[in-house]
Amino acid sequence: MSLHLIEDLVADSIRLLDTHHPADDPRPRDWFVALYRFQSGFDCSFTHFRVMDILLRRRHTYRFALDQHPDHAQRRADFDSLTEFTGLRVFDEEAADFNGYDSWLEDGYVDPPFLYCDAGSALWRRMASHLTEPDTSPPRRVSVIDAVNAIALAAEHHDDLPLLADWYNLGPEILGVLDPFDDPAAEALREIVHRTGALDGTPAHDFRPPPEVMADDPLESWWWGISSRTLHSI
């Protein structure tokens, strides 16, 4: 898989969701968190700054003067020496509880001259005195399939079927679908794809399994439209 595909899907979807939903709708913030959590499962670059204007406006990310950091007085020399993008979490690889670098954004990040933190992170909680409602409310946790379903509805409305197809062509396993018959978001996504014909003539990024695999796997059969329980046939 081209990891640029994931990066582009996330950035383009954030732009679409921002365009589609009113400025006072709180749900895009939750979907953005889910999308970046999904992206973090791949070897992708840090891409927030592709859409930083949206992230700031939608309260996913917060920007402060660097001297507003709660540790600025104690770490002033370190902070003032920063000249490039830097994640502020410090890791001790020798610590017994070290479990990797997945939390590298938790203590915020600097892109001089500004300090940034994402909603729900450790630094965001520490910055509570600089925030007021609704900014002090944490994001609601939603699944990636819920976020993709929201993207599908927006893509249908704005006739962005290639974006919809790119998401669907990742397949059910990557999108976290385990039991589609007990997953309303997966059912709704599949119905939108069938209704719009989004997959017609669209390359499947080599994720679509061969017909013999589909036939032997109920989930793949259902997803790609050859199951006996399909809503329509592709």
C-alpha positions in Angstrom: 0.0 0.0 0.0 1.2 3.5 -0.7 1.2 5.2 2.6 0.7 8.5 0.8 -2.8 7.0 0.0 -3.6 7.0 3.7 -2.2 10.5 4.3 -4.2 11.9 1.3 -7.4 10.1 2.3 -7.2 11.6 5.8 -6.4 15.2 4.7 -9.0 15.2 1.8 -11.6 13.7 4.2 -11.0 16.4 6.8 -11.5 19.1 4.1 -14.7 17.4 2.9 -16.2 17.0 6.4 -15.3 20.7 7.2 -17.0 21.8 4.0 -20.1 19.7 4.5 -20.9 20.4 8.2 -21.9 23.8 9.8 -19.2 25.6 11.7 -21.0 24.9 15.0 -21.4 21.1 14.5 -19.2 19.4 17.1 -19.0 16.0 15.3 -16.2 16.7 12.8 -13.8 17.1 15.7 -14.6 13.6 16.9 -14.2 12.2 13.3 -10.9 14.0 12.9 -9.6 12.3 16.1 -10.7 8.9 14.7 -9.0 9.6 11.3 -5.7 10.5 12.9 -5.9 7.5 15.2 -6.4 5.4 12.1 -3.5 7.1 10.3 -1.2 6.5 13.2 -1.5 2.7 12.6 0.5 3.2 9.4 4.0 4.4 8.7 2.8 7.9 7.7 4.3 11.3 8.1 3.0 14.0 10.5 0.4 15.7 8.3 -1.6 18.0 10.6 -0.2 21.1 8.9 -1.8 20.2 5.6 -5.1 21.2 7.2 -4.1 23.1 10.3 -6.5 26.0 9.6 -9.4 23.5 9.8 -8.0 21.7 12.8 -7.7 25.0 14.7 -11.2 26.2 13.7 -12.8 22.9 14.5 -11.2 22.7 18.0 -9.2 19.6 17.2 -5.9 21.4 17.7 -5.0 24.4 19.9 -2.3 26.9 19.3 -0.6 29.0 22.0 2.4 31.3 22.5 5.3 29.1 23.6 5.6 31.0 26.8 2.1 29.8 27.8 3.4 26.2 28.2 3.0 25.3 31.9 6.7 24.3 32.1 8.1 27.3 30.3 9.7 28.8 33.3 11.6 25.6 34.2 12.5 24.7 30.6 12.9 28.2 29.1 16.4 27.5 27.7 15.2 24.3 26.0 12.1 25.9 24.6 13.8 29.1 23.4 16.4 27.0 21.6 13.8 25.3 19.4 14.2 26.3 15.7 12.2 23.5 13.9 9.2 21.3 14.4 9.6 19.3 17.6 7.5 16.9 19.6 7.8 17.7 23.3 7.3 14.3 24.9 10.6 12.9 26.2 11.0 9.1 26.2 13.2 6.9 28.4 13.8 3.8 26.3 15.4 2.1 29.3 12.3 2.6 31.5 10.4 -0.6 32.5 7.2 0.9 31.2 8.5 2.1 27.9 6.2 0.8 25.2 7.1 2.7 22.1 6.6 6.2 20.6 2.9 6.1 19.9 2.3 8.8 22.5 4.8 11.3 21.0 2.1 14.0 20.6 0.7 13.8 24.1 2.9 16.6 25.5 2.3 18.9 22.6 4.6 20.0 19.8 6.3 23.2 18.7 6.4 24.7 15.2 8.2 27.9 16.0 7.1 30.3 17.2 3.9 28.5 18.3 3.0 25.7 20.7 0.3 23.2 19.7 -1.6 20.5 21.3 -4.5 18.2 20.2 -7.8 17.9 22.0 -7.7 15.1 24.5 -3.9 15.0 24.9 -2.0 15.3 28.1 -0.9 18.9 27.3 -4.4 19.9 26.3 -5.6 18.8 29.8 -2.8 20.8 31.4 -3.8 23.9 29.3 -7.3 23.8 30.7 -6.9 27.2 32.4 -6.4 28.8 29.0 -9.6 27.3 27.6 -13.4 27.7 28.1 -16.3 25.6 27.1 -16.8 23.9 24.7 -13.0 23.7 24.3 -12.6 22.0 27.7 -14.8 19.1 26.7 -12.8 16.0 25.5 -13.5 14.5 22.1 -16.0 11.7 22.0 -14.5 8.4 20.9 -15.9 7.1 17.7 -14.7 4.2 15.5 -13.0 4.7 12.1 -16.0 3.1 10.4 -18.3 5.7 11.9 -16.0 8.4 10.6 -15.9 6.8 7.1 -19.6 6.6 7.1 -19.8 10.3 7.8 -17.3 10.8 4.9 -19.4 8.7 2.6 -22.5 10.8 3.3 -20.6 14.0 2.6 -19.0 12.5 -0.5 -22.3 11.5 -1.9 -23.7 15.0 -1.3 -20.7 16.7 -2.9 -20.3 14.0 -5.7 -16.8 13.1 -4.5 -17.2 9.4 -5.4 -13.4 8.8 -6.0 -12.8 9.6 -2.3 -15.6 7.3 -1.2 -14.2 4.5 -3.4 -10.7 4.9 -2.1 -12.0 4.4 1.5 -14.2 1.5 0.6 -11.5 -0.2 -1.4 -9.3 -0.5 1.7 -11.6 -3.4 2.6 -13.4 -4.4 5.8 -10.5 -5.7 7.8 -8.5 -2.5 7.6 -11.6 -0.4 8.4 -12.2 -2.5 11.5 -15.4 -4.2 10.4 -15.8 -7.5 12.2 -19.5 -8.3 12.0 -21.3 -6.2 9.3 -24.7 -7.6 10.2 -24.3 -6.0 13.7 -22.6 -2.8 12.5 -25.1 -0.1 11.3 -22.2 2.1 10.1 -20.8 -0.6 7.9 -24.2 -1.5 6.5 -24.9 2.2 5.8 -21.5 2.7 4.2 -22.1 -0.3 1.9 -25.5 0.9 0.9 -24.1 4.3 0.0 -21.4 2.7 -2.2 -24.0 0.5 -3.9 -26.4 3.4 -4.4 -23.9 5.7 -5.9 -22.0 3.2 -8.0 -18.8 4.5 -6.5 -16.8 1.4 -7.3 -17.7 1.3 -11.0 -14.5 1.4 -12.9 -12.4 2.3 -9.9 -9.1 0.5 -9.2 -9.1 -1.4 -5.9 -5.5 -0.7 -4.8 -4.8 -4.4 -4.9 -6.9 -4.9 -1.7 -9.9 -6.6 -3.3 -9.4 -10.4 -2.9 -9.8 -12.8 -5.9 -13.3 -14.2 -6.4 -12.4 -17.6 -4.8 -11.4 -15.9 -1.6 -14.5 -13.8 -1.5 -16.7 -16.9 -2.0 -15.1 -18.6 1.0 -15.1 -15.6 3.4 -18.6 -14.3 4.4 -17.3 -10.9 5.4 -15.4 -10.4 2.2 -18.3 -11.7 0.2 -20.7 -9.3 1.9 -18.3 -6.4 1.5 -17.6 -6.8 -2.2 -21.2 -7.6 -3.0 -21.4 -11.4 -3.9 -22.9 -12.6 -0.6 -26.4 -14.1 -0.6 -27.2 -11.4 1.9 -26.3 -8.5 -0.4 -28.6 -5.5 -0.7 -27.8 -5.2 -4.3 -25.3 -6.8 -6.6 -22.2 -4.9 -7.9 
